[in-house]
Amino acid sequence: MVRVMVVDDHPMWRDAVARDLVEAGYEVVATVGEGRQAIQVARAVRPDVVVLDLQLPDMSGAEVARGLGEGPRVLVLSASAEHDDVLEAVKAGASGYLVKSASREEFLEAVQRTADGDAVFTPGLAGLVLGEYRRLAARAQPEDGPRLTERETEVLRLVAKGLSYRQIADRLVLSHRTVQNHVQNTLGKLQLHNRVELVRYAIEQGLDED
């Protein structure tokens, strides 16, 4: 069972999100209304996913994401679709960004995909993030990079295009676990920590382009 912590300063919204999660079979391990408390509680309860609002009374959601470090995966759930907010959240370590106008089904799917290690964004925001990575990656690449197999490169190319593990498995006629294994092997070879860093690397290499 995926363990989720909900961080939002609006009690009614926080409770509604938690209720939707519980009804969908997730274990809600904590609901918190302030940023500093969220960091402390996360260290104690160790959630798999933190659903995080950006507007908190004591600190920003981006600061909370940085404070959570390499522990749980962070899915931002915010009323803002401003480009600066999205980019700041991703740079702080968020795995995904969903606006609060999303449907219940979209939200629950985003939580599961975040738990699975996918990078999830509200439609229209993914292109923004990819474009920013390209801009930041406009620097020389080392001549001697890690050697990936043909299959690992193929999987990495689809990761860069934003496909989920299950979509990649269907596209390449592989099992979901095989795709996960390829991704884990690639992470090890590239000395990266998570899928967000992997997407960044793939874009820097131009693998998201046809």
C-alpha positions as CSV (number, residue, x, y, z in Angstrom):
1,M,0.0,0.0,0.0
2,V,1.3,3.4,-1.0
3,R,1.9,5.7,2.0
4,V,0.9,9.3,1.4
5,M,1.2,12.5,3.4
6,V,-0.9,15.5,2.6
7,V,0.4,19.1,3.2
8,D,-2.0,22.0,2.7
9,D,-2.9,24.9,4.9
10,H,-6.7,24.7,4.1
11,P,-8.2,22.1,6.5
12,M,-11.3,21.4,4.3
13,W,-9.2,20.9,1.2
14,R,-6.7,18.8,3.1
15,D,-9.4,16.6,4.5
16,A,-11.1,16.2,1.2
17,V,-7.8,15.1,-0.5
18,A,-7.1,12.7,2.3
19,R,-10.6,11.2,2.1
20,D,-10.2,10.7,-1.7
21,L,-6.9,8.9,-1.1
22,V,-8.2,6.6,1.6
23,E,-11.3,5.7,-0.6
24,A,-8.9,4.9,-3.4
25,G,-7.0,2.5,-1.2
26,Y,-4.0,4.6,-0.2
27,E,-2.7,4.9,3.3
28,V,-2.7,8.5,4.5
29,V,0.0,8.5,7.2
30,A,-0.3,12.3,8.1
31,T,-2.1,15.5,7.1
32,V,-0.2,18.7,7.9
33,G,-0.9,22.4,7.5
34,E,2.6,24.0,7.8
35,G,5.9,23.5,6.1
36,R,8.3,23.0,9.0
37,Q,6.0,20.6,10.6
38,A,5.7,18.7,7.3
39,I,9.5,18.2,7.2
40,Q,9.6,16.9,10.7
41,V,6.6,14.6,10.3
42,A,7.9,13.2,7.1
43,R,11.1,12.1,8.8
44,A,9.0,10.3,11.4
45,V,6.3,8.6,9.3
46,R,8.4,8.1,6.1
47,P,5.7,8.5,3.4
48,D,6.2,7.2,-0.1
49,V,4.6,10.3,-1.6
50,V,4.0,13.8,-0.3
51,V,1.1,15.7,-1.9
52,L,2.3,19.3,-1.4
53,D,0.7,22.7,-1.7
54,L,3.0,25.6,-2.6
55,Q,1.3,28.3,-0.5
56,L,2.0,27.5,3.2
57,P,1.9,30.0,6.1
58,D,5.5,29.6,7.3
59,M,7.5,28.7,4.2
60,S,7.0,28.0,0.5
61,G,6.3,24.6,-0.9
62,A,9.5,24.7,-2.8
63,E,11.4,25.1,0.5
64,V,9.6,22.2,1.9
65,A,10.5,20.0,-1.1
66,R,14.1,20.9,-0.7
67,G,13.8,20.2,3.1
68,L,12.4,16.7,2.4
69,G,15.6,15.8,0.5
70,E,15.9,12.4,-1.2
71,G,13.2,10.8,0.9
72,P,9.6,10.8,-0.4
73,R,8.6,11.6,-3.9
74,V,6.8,15.0,-4.0
75,L,3.7,15.7,-6.1
76,V,2.8,19.4,-6.0
77,L,-0.9,20.1,-6.0
78,S,-1.4,23.8,-6.4
79,A,-3.9,26.4,-7.5
80,S,-1.1,28.1,-9.4
81,A,-0.1,27.3,-13.0
82,E,2.4,30.1,-13.2
83,H,5.6,29.1,-15.0
84,D,7.9,30.4,-12.3
85,D,6.0,28.3,-9.6
86,V,6.3,25.2,-11.7
87,L,10.0,25.6,-12.5
88,E,10.8,26.5,-8.9
89,A,9.0,23.4,-7.6
90,V,10.8,21.1,-10.1
91,K,14.2,22.6,-9.4
92,A,13.5,22.0,-5.7
93,G,13.0,18.3,-6.3
94,A,9.3,17.8,-7.0
95,S,8.6,14.8,-9.2
96,G,5.4,16.2,-10.5
97,Y,3.1,19.2,-10.6
98,L,-0.7,19.1,-10.8
99,V,-3.1,22.0,-10.6
100,K,-6.1,21.8,-8.3
101,S,-8.5,22.1,-11.1
102,A,-7.6,18.5,-12.1
103,S,-10.3,15.9,-11.7
104,R,-10.3,13.3,-8.9
105,E,-9.3,10.6,-11.3
106,E,-6.4,12.7,-12.7
107,F,-5.2,13.3,-9.2
108,L,-5.3,9.7,-8.1
109,E,-3.6,8.6,-11.2
110,A,-0.9,11.2,-10.6
111,V,-0.3,10.0,-7.1
112,Q,0.1,6.4,-8.3
113,R,2.4,7.4,-11.1
114,T,4.5,9.5,-8.7
115,A,4.8,6.5,-6.4
116,D,5.9,4.4,-9.4
117,G,8.7,6.9,-10.1
118,D,7.1,8.8,-13.1
119,A,7.4,12.5,-13.6
120,V,3.8,13.7,-13.8
121,F,2.6,17.1,-14.9
122,T,-0.7,18.8,-15.7
123,P,-1.0,18.8,-19.5
124,G,0.7,21.9,-20.9
125,L,3.2,22.2,-18.1
126,A,5.4,19.2,-19.2
127,G,6.6,21.1,-22.3
128,L,7.5,24.1,-20.1
129,V,9.7,21.9,-17.9
130,L,11.3,20.1,-20.8
131,G,12.1,23.5,-22.5
132,E,13.7,24.8,-19.4
133,Y,15.9,21.6,-19.1
134,R,17.0,22.2,-22.7
135,R,17.9,25.8,-22.0
136,L,19.9,24.8,-18.9
137,A,21.6,22.0,-20.9
138,A,23.0,24.3,-23.5
139,R,26.6,23.4,-22.4
140,A,29.2,21.0,-23.8
141,Q,28.7,17.4,-23.2
142,P,31.6,15.1,-22.3
143,E,32.9,13.0,-25.2
144,D,33.2,9.8,-23.2
145,G,29.8,9.1,-21.6
146,P,28.5,6.0,-20.0
147,R,27.8,3.1,-22.4
148,L,24.2,2.1,-22.5
149,T,22.8,-0.9,-24.3
150,E,20.6,-0.4,-27.3
151,R,17.5,-1.4,-25.3
152,E,18.5,0.9,-22.4
153,T,18.8,3.8,-24.8
154,E,15.4,3.0,-26.4
155,V,13.8,3.0,-23.0
156,L,15.6,6.2,-22.0
157,R,14.3,7.9,-25.2
158,L,10.7,7.1,-24.3
159,V,11.3,8.2,-20.7
160,A,12.4,11.6,-22.1
161,K,9.2,11.8,-24.1
162,G,7.2,11.6,-20.9
163,L,5.8,8.0,-21.2
164,S,5.0,6.1,-18.1
165,Y,6.7,2.7,-17.4
166,R,3.4,1.0,-18.3
167,Q,3.2,2.9,-21.6
168,I,6.8,2.1,-22.4
169,A,6.2,-1.6,-21.7
170,D,3.2,-1.6,-24.0
171,R,5.2,0.2,-26.8
172,L,8.2,-2.1,-26.6
173,V,6.2,-5.3,-25.8
174,L,8.0,-5.8,-22.5
175,S,6.8,-6.4,-19.0
176,H,6.4,-3.5,-16.6
177,R,9.2,-5.0,-14.4
178,T,11.6,-5.3,-17.3
179,V,11.2,-1.6,-18.0
180,Q,11.8,-0.8,-14.4
181,N,14.9,-3.0,-14.5
182,H,16.2,-1.1,-17.5
183,V,15.6,2.2,-15.9
184,Q,17.3,1.1,-12.6
185,N,20.3,-0.2,-14.6
186,T,20.5,3.1,-16.5
187,L,20.3,5.1,-13.3
188,G,23.2,3.1,-11.9
189,K,25.4,3.6,-15.0
190,L,24.7,7.3,-15.1
191,Q,25.1,7.7,-11.3
192,L,21.6,9.4,-11.1
193,H,19.2,9.1,-8.2
194,N,15.7,9.3,-9.6
195,R,13.5,9.5,-12.8
196,V,13.5,13.4,-12.7
197,E,17.3,13.4,-13.0
198,L,17.1,10.7,-15.7
199,V,14.7,12.8,-17.8
200,R,17.0,15.8,-17.4
201,Y,20.0,13.8,-18.6
202,A,18.0,12.4,-21.6
203,I,16.9,15.8,-22.7
204,E,20.5,17.1,-22.3
205,Q,21.5,14.3,-24.8
206,G,18.6,15.3,-27.1
207,L,16.9,11.9,-26.7
208,D,13.5,13.5,-26.5
209,E,13.7,14.6,-30.1
210,D,12.6,12.5,-33.1
